[in-house]
């Protein structure tokens, strides 16, 4: 097996494949540790995937637990603990993304996968008769090389170069987000009790002074990390795959300078240069499997339209893809093997298709500033409503059973057409 990319999706897939005894080679264009534009926050859904992977997260190794979300908007503030559910843990985590990805890659190697760093995949290898992907071409430190395999997992991120090369174009009717983040180190302990115990979400982003600026569809975040670090960033979203013309770095600077009373820092305290990234959402590139090429994570557009979460779905897709591949490789080449491989997109759509479709409706609504104002001004003062909204936006609900909130969200997701 060839896995292209050693981010969360690729490393998860490689770990499960290696654990199943499948000979797996991971091709990574960079060398670890490498920086990534990310909020560094892991929701309980992502933590569940770490548990499935068997990757420990002890505090003494830099993992910081959090209790839930502290939400600001419309002049209101509300603390929303992560829900207590049978299907998910009740805590989140933070860890700098460069360290997170490095640990996932090492975990795959410990499971038996081979990791080749500084190896840039340049093109797929195609069978002349069938057009099936049978490997990749790559530039390595030793020169040009070809890698061949029965199947190729494309975990090459938002660029999705392999999928694009064989004609799997991006769906323009799917939402796309853009996020920019940086980090800083607090010069003194936070003034508010328990401030480092919560992931903060600020729902009002203005493209200028609030009295005459435009309210943006998105949010700003402050995610505490170990050692007095905080990850700060802003993200916005549009309902189609045409990114809004926004100066995101300026938006980050403007927003940070409003947080002084809460955190005691300004944009001048940033230690890392701001990094930005596009967020492909709602299965924006399909099919997830065809002709020997399997798309996982961002390569398949698996970012949530609700909150920009991508790590949980990346690891989940790697897990589900590896299961389908393992079943397929146990069968002779032919229709039976292909039937096993087709279970991967079917399972992903069964799990997330309706939920992502709801997210597309959500994005279309919050694109209207008037809707955002009503939501922040009148929604936040209602804790019961906000607990329901939190479960919906963070995809933390019991798919079967649970309380009335879980049943409501699950019913809506089942009724929505698959993304």
N, C-alpha and C positions, 0 to 999 in steps of 0.2 A: 504494500500500500504506500502511496505517496500522499502526504499532507502538505499543502502549500500554505505556509503561514503558521507561526507559533504564538498567536494571540490566544485569548481564552477559548475560542471555538476550536482552533487547530490543536492546541495542547490537550484539551479535554478529549477530543476524538482520538488523538494518538494514545492517550493513557488507556482509554477503554479498549482500543484495538490491541495494544501491546499486552494488556492484562488477559485478553482472550487468546493470546498466542499468535496474533497476526503480525508478520514481519512488516514494520512500519518505519518509514523514513520521513522526517519533518524537514522541510526546506524553508529557512527563515532568511529574509533579505538583510536583516541587521544583525548586530551582535548584542547580546545581553550584558548588562541591563540597557535598555533603550527607552527614551522618553515617549510618552503618549499623551495626547490631549484627552483628558478624562477627569471626571469629578472625583474619582478614587473611592466613591461610596458604593457599598454593596448592600442591597436590600435583603431581607430575609429570604426572598426567592433565590438570590444569588448564593447566599450562605447555604441553603439547602443543596445546591449543586456542589459546593465544596465538600459537604458531608458525603454526598454520593461518590465523589472522586476519592475520598479518603485523604484529603489534604488537611492537616491540622492547622489551627490558627491561634496559637498561644500568645498571650499578651506580651510575654518577654521577648517575642520575636517581632514586635512592632505592630501587631494587629490591635486596633482599638474598637471596642464594642460601643454601640449606641442603642438608646432605648426607643427611638422613634423620630418623628418629625416635629420640629417647632416651626409653625407656619405664621407668616406675617402678610397682612394685606388689608386694605380698606380701613386702616387705623386700628386693626384688631391683631391679637396674638393668641395662638392656640397651640397647646401641646397635644400631640396625637401619638400615644405609644403604639408600637407595632402590635397588630392584633394577635391574640392568643388563639392559635389554630392547630388542628391535628396535622395538617399537611405542611406546615412551615415552622421554623424556629421563630422565637419572639424577639430576636435581636438582629441588628445589622452590624456591619464591620466597615472599617476604612483601612486602607493600606495604599501607599503610593503606587500608581499603576505600573511604573517601571519595575518595581520590586515584585508586584503581584504577578505580572506576566512571566518574570524570570523564575519565580517559584513554581508556577504551573508548568513551564517548560522543563525544569529540573525534575518535577514529579513525573512527567511523561518519560523522561530518560530513565529514571529509577524503575519505571514499570517495564522498560525494555525497548523503548523506541530509540531510534538513532536521530540525533539533531545535528543538522548541518547549517551553521550560521554563515553570514556573509554570502549567501547563495540566492541570487536574484532570478526567479523564474521569468523567462522572456516570452514563452509561447507554449501552447499545447502541442503534443505530438498526436497526429491523427492517423488512424488506419485508412489507407488509400481507398479501400473498397467500401467500407461501411461509414466512414466519417466519425468513428468512435474515438474518444480520447483514450490513448493507450500510454500516456506518459507526458513528460514536459521537457522543454529545453531550458537550460539555466546557465547563468554566468557564475562561476565559482572562483575562489582565490587561485585555483590552478588553471583556470581557463574555461572555455565552453564545454558543456557536458550535456548528455541526454540521460534522463531517468525514465525507466519504463515500469509499468505496473498494470495490474488488472483493472484497478479503479484509481481515480484521483479525487481527493477531497480538496476543494477550493475554499481555503480559509484566508484568502488574501485581502480581506477587508473591503472598505467602501469602494476602492478602485475596481474590484472584481475583474481584473484584467483577463483571467482565464475565461470566465463566462462571456465577457464582451468579445473575446477573440473568436468564439464559436457562435456568436450571434444572439446571445441572450441579452437583449437590451433592457434597459431600466424602464419600468412602468411610470409614465409621466403623471398618472392620476393618483399617485401615492404621496403621502406627506414626506417632507424632508426637513430635518432640523439642522441647525448650526449651533455649535457651542464653542465658547472660548474660556479657558481657565488659566489660573496661575496659582502660586502658593506664596505664603509668607509665614514667618515665625513670629509668634506673639512675644512682645517685649516684656510683658508682665501677665500674670494670671488673669483670666476673665473676671470681670466684676460681678457677674450674675452667678448665683449658685447653680451648679450642675450644667453650666453652659457648654462644656465639652462633651456632655452625655447625649446631645441631640444633633441630628442633621437638620440644618436650617434651610427653609425654603421661603423666598420672598417673592410673592406673586405679582407684585407691581413693578414692572420694568418700563421706564419712560425713556424715549429717545431724546429727551431734553428736560428742562425744568418742568415739574409736574403741572404747573399752572398753565403752560402752553405747549407741552410736549404731547406725543402720541403714546398711548398705552400699548405695549407690545404683547403679542401672544407668546408667552414663555415665562421664565422665572429666573431669579438669581439664587445662588446657593452659597452656603458656608458649611463645609464639612470638616469638622475637627479630626485631626490625626494625632498619632502618638508623638511625644516629644515637643508639644506645644506648637505643632504645625497646623495650619488650616489650608484647605483647598478652597479657593473662591472662583466663581465663574458665573457666566450668564448663558442662557440658551433660548433660542426662539425657533418657531416652527411655522411652516406654510403648508397648505393643504395639497399642493401639487409639487412636483419635482423641479420647481424653479425657485431657487433660493432667493430670498428677499434681499434687496440691495441695502444692506445695513452695515455700518461701520461697527463691527462687534467689539473690537478692541476699545474704541471710544465709548461704547455702551458699557463695557466692563468698568472703565475708569470712572465714568459718571456715576454709576451705581455704587461702586466701592466708596466713593467720597460721601455717600449718604449714610454709611454704616458706622461712622465714627462714634456716635453716642452709644452704640450697641457693643462694638468690639474694640474700639480704641485704636483703629488703624485707618490709613488712607491708601489710595492707589500708589503713593510714593513709597510705601513700605514693601511692595512686591519684590520677591527675591528671584523668582523664575520669570523668564520672558513669557508673555501670554502665548498660548498655543491654541489653535482652533482646529475643528474637525467637522466634517459633514456627518449627519446621522441619517442613514437610509432606513426608511420605516415601512412597516406593514407588508412584508413580503414583496418588496419593490422590484425584485428580480426573480423571475421564474422561467422554466420549471426548476424546482430545487434538485431534481435528479433527471438526467437523460443522457444517453450516449456515453456512459462511463464517467461522467463528471457530476460530483455531488457538491452542492453549495451549502455552507454552514455560516452562521453568524452574519456579520455585516455584508458579506458577499451575496447573501440571499435577502438582504434588507430586513433583518430581524431586530430592529429597534422599536420600542413601544412608542406609538404616537402620543400616549398619555403623558409620559414623564421623561422620555429620552433614555430610558433604561435599555442597555444593550448587553451587558456582561452576562446577566442571568440567562438570557435567551441564547447567547452565543454558546455557553457551556451546555445548556439543554440541547441545542441542536447537535452539538458534537456527540453528546451521549446517545441521542436517538439515532443519529446517522451511523455511529459505530455499531449499535445493535443491529440495524438493518444490514450493514456490510458483513458483520460476522455471520449472520444467518445466510446471506447470499453466498459467501465464499465456501460455506459447507456444502453447497449444491453444485452440480455440474453446470458448466456454461450453457446458457440457453434461456428459455422462457421462465423456468422455475427460478433461476437466479435473478432474472429481471423483475419477476413478481415480488421477490423479497426486497429488492432495492426500492421498488415503488412504494413500499410501505412507509419509507421515510417521509416523503412529502405528505402522504396521507395522515400520518400520525402528527406531524407538525401542524397541519391545518386543523386537524381535529382538536388539538390542544390550544391553538392560538388564533385560528382563522377568524372566528366570530369576535373574539376580543379585539383583534387588530381592526376589524371593520367598525366596531364601536368607536375605536380610537380615531378613525378617519372622520367620523361624524363630529366627535369632540373637537378636533382641530378646526374644522370648518366653523364651528360655533365660536371658539375663542379668538378667531381671527378678527372678530368684530369688537372694537374697543368697548362699545356699550355693554356687550355681554360680559366682558371681563370685569367691568366696573360693578355690575350687578352681583356677579359671583363673589367678588372679594368683599364688597360692602355688606351684603345681606346673607351670604353663606357662612362666612367665618364665625359669626356670633352664635351659630347653631351647632353645638358639638355633636349631636346625633347625626345630623346631615353630613358634617365633615368627616365623621368616622366612616360613613358609607362612601363618601367621595375618596377618602384615603385608600380604602380597600379596592375601589375601582381603579384609581390612578396607579397604584403600586402593584396591581394584579395579585393581591393577597386575599384570596377568598377560597372557601371550600368549594371545589367543583361539584361536589355531591353532598347534600345534607347541609350542616352548619346552621347558622341563625338566619333570620329573615333577610339580613343584608346580603349574606352569601347566596341565598336562594334567589334573591332579586337579580344580582349581578350574573349569576350562572344562567338564569333564564334569559336575560337579555343577550348574553353571549351566544347561547344556543339558537336564539331566534335570528340573530344577525347572519347575513350571508358570509360564507368563508372568504377571507381576504385573497 
